[in-house]
Amino acid sequence: MDSKIEKSRCQPLTLGVEEEFQLLCPKTLSLIPGFDNLAACWRQAMGVDPEDQLHGACGGSPRNGFDPAIILKSELHQCCCEVVTKPCSSISELDTQIRSNRKRLIEIADHVGIAIGLSGTHPYSHWNDLPITREPKRLESEYLFQEAHRQCLAFALHIHVGIPNRRMGLYVMNDARALLPILYALSCSSPFLEGRRTGLKSSRVLRAFGFPRTGIPDALESLEQLDSQIRMMEEAGLIADAGQLWWDIRLHHTYPTVEFRIADAVPRVRDVMALAALAQVFVADLIDAYQRDIVFDPIERWILCENRWRAARFGTESELIDCFTPSQSLRQNNQGFPRYVDRAGSVKKGTLKLRPVRALVTEICDRLLPVAQRLGSADHLEECLEIATHGSAADRQLAIAGKDNVDLRQVVQHYRQETADI
C-alpha cells in the first residue's frame, strides 16, 4: 500500500444514514407497490418533488410542518422507499434526524393508506407479485440482470461516515472491511422469506447479492488503483458511473464519506444508532492510527467472506474468525500490526480460531470506548453489547413466530410497531 498518507486535523466525523422502508398494506401487511402514491403525497405536503429535492433543486418552503431536510428516493421495487438523512455533525443530531424522518414518513404514508415497516426481507410477500420501478436506469438494470434484478426484493441500512480526504478514505475502506461481519451480525432482521423459515438470521443474503460488484471488496493498493479500475469499467461499458459499485463498503462516488452497506434494515431506532456509532468510532480509531503512521496489514478477503456468511447464518450467535482485535503492544510501540487470525498455542492444528460475536463485540467496544467518549457516542456504542447479548431483530421475529410459524403477519406487525416506536 502507498505509504504516503495525507495528514490533516481531523474534524468530528459526520454521519448520515439511508433507511430502506417496506410499504405495506395496513390490512394484510403484505408489500404493496405504493411508491408513486407516496411520492405524490410527498409533493403535495412538501411543495417539492422528491427527485428535485434529492438533486438540490428544491425551492419554496415546506408546508404542513414537514421537514425539507428529509429526502425520499425510489428503489428497485415500487414497494420500497429510501429515506436519507442530511449529514449530521454528531450522533445526537443523527438520532434526532432519524426519529423526525420516521415520524414524517409515517404521517405522509398514512395519508395514502400505506403502512411502514423495516426488516431485511418481507416474511411472506413474493418478488414475482411486485413490480419494479419504471425508471430508465431501473429498466436498463432489469434488461441487463434479468431475474437477478427482479428478485432483489431486500431492504438495507446504509451508514455514511465522513472522511478527511479520499486517500485516507481508501485506507479506511480497506481496514474497516474487518468490521463488516460484525455490523451484519448485529443488524440481522430477515429470518423469513416467502412464507418459510430459512434457517438464516439474514435471508437478505439470498436476495440482495446476485449482481456483480457486490459483497466484500478486495483490499486496494492505492487510490490510483481504484480510479483506474473505475475508469476501465466505464470505458468498457460495464458501469455508467462509480455508483454502480455495490460493494458492502465503498468510498462514495459523490459524498466525502465511506459507506457501510452490509446491514439489514433495522426496525428499532436505538439499534440503528448503535450500528452508526460503532461504524463512526471504528473509522475515527483508524484515522487516529493513520495520523500516528500506523499501517495495518490487509486481511485476506476469503477470511472476511467466511465471517460474512457466518454472520448471515447465525447472527449474534455466530462464531467468527478472530481478525478484529489488534495487538496492543505493537500499537503502543507505534508499529504496524497484522489483523490476521491467531493460529498459536491452544488452537487445534490445521484450524482457525473462532470466537463468539459477543466476545468480539465486548473487546472492540472496550478498546474503542475512549474514542466514543470523545465523540459523544459512548452510550450508543454500549447498545452494541446489548444487541450482542440479547439478540438482534431476527431473534425477536423468531420468538414472535414460535416453532410453528403460526401467523407471520404477527412478525410484520411486530417490526412495524418497532419501526414506529419513536
NUBA-367458 format. One record per residue (C-alpha): residue in one letter; x, y, z. Coordinates in nm, 2 decimals, decimal comma, always signed. Example, Ala and Ser with C-alpha at 12.3 -4.5 7.8 and 13.67 -1.06 7.14 Angstrom:
SITE | a | +1,23 | -0,45 | +0,78
SITE | s | +1,37 | -0,11 | +0,71
This chain:
SITE | m | +0,00 | +0,00 | +0,00
SITE | d | +0,11 | +0,36 | -0,07
SITE | s | +0,27 | +0,48 | +0,25
SITE | k | +0,21 | +0,85 | +0,18
SITE | i | -0,09 | +0,91 | +0,40
SITE | e | -0,22 | +1,26 | +0,38
SITE | k | -0,24 | +1,40 | +0,73
SITE | s | -0,49 | +1,66 | +0,84
SITE | r | -0,65 | +1,79 | +1,15
SITE | c | -0,95 | +1,55 | +1,17
SITE | q | -1,28 | +1,73 | +1,23
SITE | p | -1,56 | +1,54 | +1,40
SITE | l | -1,66 | +1,27 | +1,16
SITE | t | -2,00 | +1,34 | +1,00
SITE | l | -2,27 | +1,08 | +1,00
SITE | g | -2,56 | +1,00 | +0,76
SITE | v | -2,80 | +0,71 | +0,73
SITE | e | -3,01 | +0,57 | +0,45
SITE | e | -3,31 | +0,35 | +0,55
SITE | e | -3,50 | +0,14 | +0,30
SITE | f | -3,86 | +0,11 | +0,42
SITE | q | -4,12 | -0,15 | +0,33
SITE | l | -4,45 | -0,02 | +0,20
SITE | l | -4,73 | -0,24 | +0,35
SITE | c | -5,10 | -0,29 | +0,31
SITE | p | -5,25 | -0,19 | +0,65
SITE | k | -5,49 | -0,48 | +0,64
SITE | t | -5,29 | -0,78 | +0,51
SITE | l | -4,94 | -0,64 | +0,60
SITE | s | -4,82 | -0,76 | +0,26
SITE | l | -4,59 | -0,55 | +0,05
SITE | i | -4,77 | -0,32 | -0,19
SITE | p | -4,64 | -0,11 | -0,49
SITE | g | -4,71 | +0,23 | -0,33
SITE | f | -4,41 | +0,45 | -0,40
SITE | d | -4,58 | +0,66 | -0,67
SITE | n | -4,87 | +0,74 | -0,45
SITE | l | -4,64 | +0,81 | -0,16
SITE | a | -4,43 | +1,04 | -0,38
SITE | a | -4,74 | +1,23 | -0,50
SITE | c | -4,85 | +1,29 | -0,14
SITE | w | -4,49 | +1,40 | -0,06
SITE | r | -4,51 | +1,66 | -0,34
SITE | q | -4,83 | +1,79 | -0,20
SITE | a | -4,72 | +1,80 | +0,16
SITE | m | -4,37 | +1,93 | +0,10
SITE | g | -4,43 | +2,15 | -0,21
SITE | v | -4,13 | +1,98 | -0,38
SITE | d | -4,07 | +1,68 | -0,60
SITE | p | -3,86 | +1,41 | -0,42
SITE | e | -3,62 | +1,38 | -0,72
SITE | d | -3,57 | +1,76 | -0,74
SITE | q | -3,51 | +1,77 | -0,37
SITE | l | -3,26 | +1,49 | -0,39
SITE | h | -3,06 | +1,68 | -0,65
SITE | g | -3,06 | +2,00 | -0,45
SITE | a | -3,31 | +2,18 | -0,67
SITE | c | -3,58 | +2,22 | -0,41
SITE | g | -3,75 | +2,56 | -0,40
SITE | g | -4,02 | +2,71 | -0,20
SITE | s | -4,10 | +2,65 | +0,17
SITE | p | -4,22 | +2,33 | +0,34
SITE | r | -4,59 | +2,31 | +0,41
SITE | n | -4,79 | +2,14 | +0,70
SITE | g | -4,48 | +2,13 | +0,92
SITE | f | -4,29 | +1,88 | +0,70
SITE | d | -3,91 | +1,90 | +0,72
SITE | p | -3,74 | +1,98 | +0,39
SITE | a | -3,43 | +1,80 | +0,51
SITE | i | -3,60 | +1,47 | +0,46
SITE | i | -3,50 | +1,31 | +0,13
SITE | l | -3,72 | +1,04 | -0,03
SITE | k | -3,58 | +0,81 | -0,30
SITE | s | -3,73 | +0,53 | -0,51
SITE | e | -3,56 | +0,19 | -0,51
SITE | l | -3,57 | -0,12 | -0,73
SITE | h | -3,92 | -0,21 | -0,64
SITE | q | -4,23 | +0,01 | -0,61
SITE | c | -4,29 | -0,14 | -0,26
SITE | c | -3,98 | +0,03 | -0,12
SITE | c | -3,88 | +0,38 | -0,04
SITE | e | -3,55 | +0,51 | +0,08
SITE | v | -3,53 | +0,80 | +0,33
SITE | v | -3,19 | +0,97 | +0,36
SITE | t | -3,07 | +1,20 | +0,64
SITE | k | -2,87 | +1,51 | +0,59
SITE | p | -2,51 | +1,50 | +0,70
SITE | c | -2,51 | +1,52 | +1,08
SITE | s | -2,22 | +1,66 | +1,29
SITE | s | -2,29 | +1,44 | +1,59
SITE | i | -2,45 | +1,12 | +1,69
SITE | s | -2,72 | +1,31 | +1,89
SITE | e | -2,81 | +1,51 | +1,58
SITE | l | -2,84 | +1,19 | +1,38
SITE | d | -3,07 | +1,04 | +1,64
SITE | t | -3,30 | +1,34 | +1,62
SITE | q | -3,30 | +1,34 | +1,24
SITE | i | -3,38 | +0,97 | +1,21
SITE | r | -3,67 | +1,00 | +1,45
SITE | s | -3,80 | +1,30 | +1,27
SITE | n | -3,77 | +1,13 | +0,93
SITE | r | -3,97 | +0,83 | +1,05
SITE | k | -4,24 | +1,04 | +1,21
SITE | r | -4,29 | +1,24 | +0,89
SITE | l | -4,27 | +0,94 | +0,66
SITE | i | -4,54 | +0,76 | +0,87
SITE | e | -4,76 | +1,07 | +0,86
SITE | i | -4,73 | +1,10 | +0,48
SITE | a | -4,78 | +0,73 | +0,43
SITE | d | -5,09 | +0,73 | +0,64
SITE | h | -5,25 | +0,99 | +0,41
SITE | v | -5,24 | +0,74 | +0,12
SITE | g | -5,33 | +0,43 | +0,32
SITE | i | -4,98 | +0,28 | +0,34
SITE | a | -4,82 | +0,12 | +0,65
SITE | i | -4,44 | +0,14 | +0,71
SITE | g | -4,20 | -0,12 | +0,84
SITE | l | -3,83 | -0,21 | +0,85
SITE | s | -3,68 | -0,55 | +0,80
SITE | g | -3,42 | -0,70 | +0,57
SITE | t | -3,68 | -0,90 | +0,38
SITE | h | -4,06 | -0,94 | +0,40
SITE | p | -4,16 | -1,27 | +0,56
SITE | y | -4,42 | -1,38 | +0,30
SITE | s | -4,46 | -1,14 | +0,01
SITE | h | -4,31 | -1,28 | -0,32
SITE | w | -4,10 | -1,07 | -0,56
SITE | n | -4,28 | -1,21 | -0,86
SITE | d | -4,60 | -1,04 | -0,74
SITE | l | -4,44 | -0,69 | -0,71
SITE | p | -4,35 | -0,46 | -0,99
SITE | i | -4,01 | -0,30 | -1,03
SITE | t | -3,97 | +0,08 | -1,05
SITE | r | -4,03 | +0,20 | -1,41
SITE | e | -3,74 | +0,44 | -1,44
SITE | p | -3,48 | +0,44 | -1,72
SITE | k | -3,19 | +0,33 | -1,50
SITE | r | -3,40 | +0,06 | -1,33
SITE | l | -3,53 | -0,07 | -1,67
SITE | e | -3,18 | -0,08 | -1,80
SITE | s | -3,07 | -0,27 | -1,50
SITE | e | -3,36 | -0,52 | -1,54
SITE | y | -3,27 | -0,57 | -1,91
SITE | l | -2,91 | -0,65 | -1,82
SITE | f | -2,95 | -0,85 | -1,50
SITE | q | -3,29 | -1,01 | -1,57
SITE | e | -3,42 | -1,21 | -1,27
SITE | a | -3,12 | -1,11 | -1,06
SITE | h | -3,28 | -0,76 | -1,07
SITE | r | -3,64 | -0,87 | -1,03
SITE | q | -3,58 | -1,10 | -0,73
SITE | c | -3,37 | -0,84 | -0,54
SITE | l | -3,65 | -0,77 | -0,30
SITE | a | -3,45 | -0,67 | +0,00
SITE | f | -3,42 | -0,38 | +0,24
SITE | a | -3,10 | -0,24 | +0,38
SITE | l | -2,94 | +0,02 | +0,62
SITE | h | -2,65 | +0,22 | +0,48
SITE | i | -2,43 | +0,42 | +0,71
SITE | h | -2,21 | +0,70 | +0,58
SITE | v | -1,91 | +0,82 | +0,79
SITE | g | -1,73 | +1,14 | +0,68
SITE | i | -1,36 | +1,13 | +0,59
SITE | p | -1,09 | +1,40 | +0,57
SITE | n | -0,99 | +1,31 | +0,21
SITE | r | -1,03 | +1,04 | -0,05
SITE | r | -0,68 | +0,89 | +0,00
SITE | m | -0,74 | +0,84 | +0,37
SITE | g | -1,09 | +0,72 | +0,29
SITE | l | -0,94 | +0,44 | +0,08
SITE | y | -0,73 | +0,32 | +0,37
SITE | v | -1,04 | +0,33 | +0,59
SITE | m | -1,23 | +0,13 | +0,33
SITE | n | -0,96 | -0,14 | +0,33
SITE | d | -0,92 | -0,17 | +0,71
SITE | a | -1,29 | -0,13 | +0,80
SITE | r | -1,37 | -0,44 | +0,60
SITE | a | -1,29 | -0,63 | +0,92
SITE | l | -1,59 | -0,47 | +1,09
SITE | l | -1,85 | -0,57 | +0,82
SITE | p | -1,94 | -0,91 | +0,95
SITE | i | -1,99 | -0,77 | +1,30
SITE | l | -2,22 | -0,50 | +1,16
SITE | y | -2,41 | -0,77 | +0,97
SITE | a | -2,45 | -1,00 | +1,27
SITE | l | -2,58 | -0,72 | +1,49
SITE | s | -2,83 | -0,60 | +1,22
SITE | c | -2,98 | -0,93 | +1,11
SITE | s | -3,35 | -0,89 | +1,07
SITE | s | -3,47 | -1,13 | +0,80
SITE | p | -3,50 | -1,49 | +0,91
SITE | f | -3,81 | -1,55 | +0,70
SITE | l | -3,86 | -1,55 | +0,32
SITE | e | -4,16 | -1,62 | +0,10
SITE | g | -4,36 | -1,78 | +0,39
SITE | r | -4,09 | -2,00 | +0,53
SITE | r | -3,83 | -2,01 | +0,80
SITE | t | -3,49 | -2,00 | +0,61
SITE | g | -3,27 | -2,12 | +0,89
SITE | l | -3,07 | -1,80 | +0,84
SITE | k | -3,07 | -1,49 | +1,06
SITE | s | -3,05 | -1,28 | +0,74
SITE | s | -3,21 | -1,43 | +0,43
SITE | r | -3,13 | -1,10 | +0,26
SITE | v | -2,80 | -1,26 | +0,17
SITE | l | -3,01 | -1,48 | -0,07
SITE | r | -3,18 | -1,19 | -0,24
SITE | a | -2,95 | -0,88 | -0,24
SITE | f | -2,62 | -1,01 | -0,38
SITE | g | -2,70 | -1,16 | -0,72
SITE | f | -2,53 | -0,87 | -0,90
SITE | p | -2,17 | -0,83 | -0,99
SITE | r | -1,96 | -0,59 | -0,79
SITE | t | -2,13 | -0,68 | -0,46
SITE | g | -2,00 | -0,84 | -0,14
SITE | i | -1,68 | -0,76 | +0,04
SITE | p | -1,42 | -0,60 | -0,20
SITE | d | -1,06 | -0,68 | -0,22
SITE | a | -0,81 | -0,45 | -0,05
SITE | l | -0,68 | -0,19 | -0,29
SITE | e | -0,32 | -0,08 | -0,30
SITE | s | -0,39 | +0,29 | -0,38
SITE | l | -0,64 | +0,55 | -0,47
SITE | e | -0,50 | +0,54 | -0,82
SITE | q | -0,57 | +0,17 | -0,85
SITE | l | -0,94 | +0,23 | -0,76
SITE | d | -0,97 | +0,52 | -1,00
SITE | s | -0,81 | +0,32 | -1,28
SITE | q | -1,04 | +0,03 | -1,21
SITE | i | -1,34 | +0,26 | -1,23
SITE | r | -1,22 | +0,42 | -1,55
SITE | m | -1,16 | +0,09 | -1,72
SITE | m | -1,51 | -0,03 | -1,63
SITE | e | -1,67 | +0,29 | -1,76
SITE | e | -1,47 | +0,27 | -2,08
SITE | a | -1,58 | -0,09 | -2,13
SITE | g | -1,94 | +0,00 | -2,07
SITE | l | -1,97 | -0,23 | -1,77
SITE | i | -2,08 | +0,06 | -1,54
SITE | a | -2,23 | +0,40 | -1,60
SITE | d | -2,05 | +0,55 | -1,30
SITE | a | -1,89 | +0,46 | -0,97
SITE | g | -2,23 | +0,45 | -0,81
SITE | q | -2,27 | +0,10 | -0,97
SITE | l | -2,00 | -0,04 | -0,74
SITE | w | -2,24 | -0,20 | -0,49
SITE | w | -1,98 | -0,34 | -0,25
SITE | d | -2,05 | -0,39 | +0,12
SITE | i | -1,83 | -0,10 | +0,19
SITE | r | -1,72 | +0,17 | -0,06
SITE | l | -1,56 | +0,51 | -0,10
SITE | h | -1,86 | +0,70 | -0,21
SITE | h | -1,85 | +0,85 | -0,56
SITE | t | -2,03 | +1,17 | -0,47
SITE | y | -2,02 | +1,23 | -0,09
SITE | p | -1,70 | +1,27 | +0,11
SITE | t | -1,78 | +0,95 | +0,30
SITE | v | -1,71 | +0,59 | +0,34
SITE | e | -2,04 | +0,40 | +0,31
SITE | f | -2,11 | +0,08 | +0,51
SITE | r | -2,38 | -0,11 | +0,30
SITE | i | -2,39 | -0,45 | +0,46
SITE | a | -2,65 | -0,41 | +0,73
SITE | d | -3,01 | -0,54 | +0,71
SITE | a | -3,28 | -0,27 | +0,76
SITE | v | -3,32 | -0,23 | +1,13
SITE | p | -3,66 | -0,15 | +1,29
SITE | r | -3,55 | -0,01 | +1,63
SITE | v | -3,40 | +0,34 | +1,63
SITE | r | -3,17 | +0,27 | +1,92
SITE | d | -3,02 | -0,03 | +1,72
SITE | v | -2,97 | +0,19 | +1,42
SITE | m | -2,79 | +0,44 | +1,64
SITE | a | -2,57 | +0,16 | +1,79
SITE | l | -2,46 | +0,05 | +1,45
SITE | a | -2,39 | +0,41 | +1,34
SITE | a | -2,19 | +0,48 | +1,65
SITE | l | -1,99 | +0,16 | +1,60
SITE | a | -1,91 | +0,25 | +1,24
SITE | q | -1,82 | +0,61 | +1,33
SITE | v | -1,60 | +0,52 | +1,62
SITE | f | -1,42 | +0,24 | +1,43
SITE | v | -1,34 | +0,48 | +1,15
SITE | a | -1,22 | +0,75 | +1,39
SITE | d | -0,99 | +0,50 | +1,56
SITE | l | -0,84 | +0,40 | +1,22
SITE | i | -0,78 | +0,77 | +1,13
SITE | d | -0,62 | +0,83 | +1,47
SITE | a | -0,38 | +0,54 | +1,39
SITE | y | -0,30 | +0,67 | +1,04
SITE | q | -0,22 | +1,01 | +1,20
SITE | r | +0,05 | +0,83 | +1,40
SITE | d | +0,19 | +0,64 | +1,10
SITE | i | +0,04 | +0,31 | +1,19
SITE | v | -0,04 | +0,09 | +0,89
SITE | f | -0,24 | -0,23 | +0,91
SITE | d | -0,17 | -0,55 | +0,71
SITE | p | -0,47 | -0,63 | +0,49
SITE | i | -0,70 | -0,91 | +0,58
SITE | e | -0,74 | -1,18 | +0,31
SITE | r | -1,08 | -1,15 | +0,15
SITE | w | -1,16 | -1,51 | +0,19
SITE | i | -1,15 | -1,48 | +0,57
SITE | l | -1,39 | -1,19 | +0,56
SITE | c | -1,62 | -1,37 | +0,33
SITE | e | -1,63 | -1,67 | +0,57
SITE | n | -1,72 | -1,43 | +0,85
SITE | r | -1,98 | -1,26 | +0,64
SITE | w | -2,16 | -1,59 | +0,57
SITE | r | -2,14 | -1,70 | +0,93
SITE | a | -2,29 | -1,37 | +1,04
SITE | a | -2,59 | -1,42 | +0,80
SITE | r | -2,64 | -1,77 | +0,92
SITE | f | -2,61 | -1,73 | +1,29
SITE | g | -2,64 | -1,36 | +1,36
SITE | t | -2,54 | -1,27 | +1,72
SITE | e | -2,49 | -1,64 | +1,79
SITE | s | -2,21 | -1,65 | +1,53
SITE | e | -1,86 | -1,76 | +1,60
SITE | l | -1,63 | -1,56 | +1,37
SITE | i | -1,27 | -1,59 | +1,27
SITE | d | -1,08 | -1,36 | +1,50
SITE | c | -0,93 | -1,08 | +1,29
SITE | f | -1,07 | -0,78 | +1,47
SITE | t | -0,86 | -0,71 | +1,78
SITE | p | -0,51 | -0,56 | +1,72
SITE | s | -0,21 | -0,63 | +1,93
SITE | q | -0,20 | -0,36 | +2,20
SITE | s | +0,18 | -0,40 | +2,25
SITE | l | +0,25 | -0,32 | +1,89
SITE | r | +0,01 | -0,03 | +1,90
SITE | q | +0,19 | +0,12 | +2,19
SITE | n | +0,52 | +0,08 | +2,01
SITE | n | +0,38 | +0,28 | +1,72
SITE | q | +0,44 | -0,01 | +1,48
SITE | g | +0,23 | -0,16 | +1,21
SITE | f | +0,05 | -0,47 | +1,32
SITE | p | -0,13 | -0,75 | +1,14
SITE | r | -0,50 | -0,82 | +1,18
SITE | y | -0,48 | -1,19 | +1,09
SITE | v | -0,62 | -1,49 | +1,27
SITE | d | -0,43 | -1,62 | +1,57
SITE | r | -0,31 | -1,97 | +1,50
SITE | a | -0,09 | -2,01 | +1,80
SITE | g | -0,10 | -2,21 | +2,12
SITE | s | -0,43 | -2,37 | +2,21
SITE | v | -0,58 | -2,36 | +1,86
SITE | k | -0,62 | -2,71 | +1,72
SITE | k | -0,36 | -2,77 | +1,44
SITE | g | -0,50 | -2,70 | +1,10
SITE | t | -0,79 | -2,50 | +1,21
SITE | l | -0,87 | -2,13 | +1,25
SITE | k | -0,96 | -1,97 | +1,58
SITE | l | -1,34 | -1,90 | +1,60
SITE | r | -1,47 | -1,67 | +1,87
SITE | p | -1,82 | -1,57 | +1,97
SITE | v | -1,96 | -1,24 | +1,84
SITE | r | -2,04 | -1,14 | +2,20
SITE | a | -1,67 | -1,17 | +2,30
SITE | l | -1,55 | -0,98 | +1,99
SITE | v | -1,80 | -0,70 | +2,03
SITE | t | -1,71 | -0,67 | +2,40
SITE | e | -1,34 | -0,64 | +2,32
SITE | i | -1,40 | -0,39 | +2,03
SITE | c | -1,62 | -0,17 | +2,24
SITE | d | -1,38 | -0,17 | +2,53
SITE | r | -1,10 | -0,07 | +2,31
SITE | l | -1,30 | +0,20 | +2,13
SITE | l | -1,46 | +0,35 | +2,44
SITE | p | -1,22 | +0,64 | +2,48
SITE | v | -1,28 | +0,74 | +2,11
SITE | a | -1,66 | +0,70 | +2,17
SITE | q | -1,64 | +0,93 | +2,48
SITE | r | -1,46 | +1,19 | +2,27
SITE | l | -1,73 | +1,18 | +2,00
SITE | g | -2,01 | +1,17 | +2,25
SITE | s | -2,14 | +0,83 | +2,14
SITE | a | -2,04 | +0,61 | +2,43
SITE | d | -2,40 | +0,53 | +2,53
SITE | h | -2,49 | +0,43 | +2,18
SITE | l | -2,18 | +0,22 | +2,14
SITE | e | -2,28 | +0,03 | +2,46
SITE | e | -2,61 | -0,07 | +2,29
SITE | c | -2,40 | -0,29 | +2,06
SITE | l | -2,32 | -0,50 | +2,36
SITE | e | -2,70 | -0,52 | +2,44
SITE | i | -2,77 | -0,65 | +2,09
SITE | a | -2,48 | -0,90 | +2,10
SITE | t | -2,61 | -1,03 | +2,44
SITE | h | -2,99 | -1,04 | +2,38
SITE | g | -3,01 | -1,08 | +2,01
SITE | s | -3,10 | -0,88 | +1,70
SITE | a | -3,43 | -0,81 | +1,53
SITE | a | -3,41 | -1,16 | +1,37
SITE | d | -3,42 | -1,32 | +1,72
SITE | r | -3,72 | -1,12 | +1,82
SITE | q | -3,90 | -1,21 | +1,50
SITE | l | -3,83 | -1,58 | +1,55
SITE | a | -3,96 | -1,56 | +1,91
SITE | i | -4,28 | -1,40 | +1,78
SITE | a | -4,34 | -1,67 | +1,52
SITE | g | -4,27 | -1,96 | +1,75
SITE | k | -4,17 | -2,30 | +1,64
SITE | d | -4,46 | -2,34 | +1,41
SITE | n | -4,46 | -2,00 | +1,23
SITE | v | -4,83 | -1,98 | +1,32
SITE | d | -4,90 | -1,64 | +1,16
SITE | l | -4,62 | -1,44 | +1,00
SITE | r | -4,84 | -1,14 | +0,99
SITE | q | -4,77 | -1,11 | +1,37
SITE | v | -4,40 | -1,09 | +1,28
SITE | v | -4,47 | -0,80 | +1,04
SITE | q | -4,69 | -0,63 | +1,29
SITE | h | -4,41 | -0,66 | +1,55
SITE | y | -4,14 | -0,49 | +1,34
SITE | r | -4,40 | -0,24 | +1,21
SITE | q | -4,45 | -0,14 | +1,57
SITE | e | -4,08 | -0,13 | +1,64
SITE | t | -4,03 | +0,10 | +1,34
SITE | a | -4,30 | +0,34 | +1,46
SITE | d | -4,17 | +0,34 | +1,82
SITE | i | -4,01 | +0,69 | +1,81
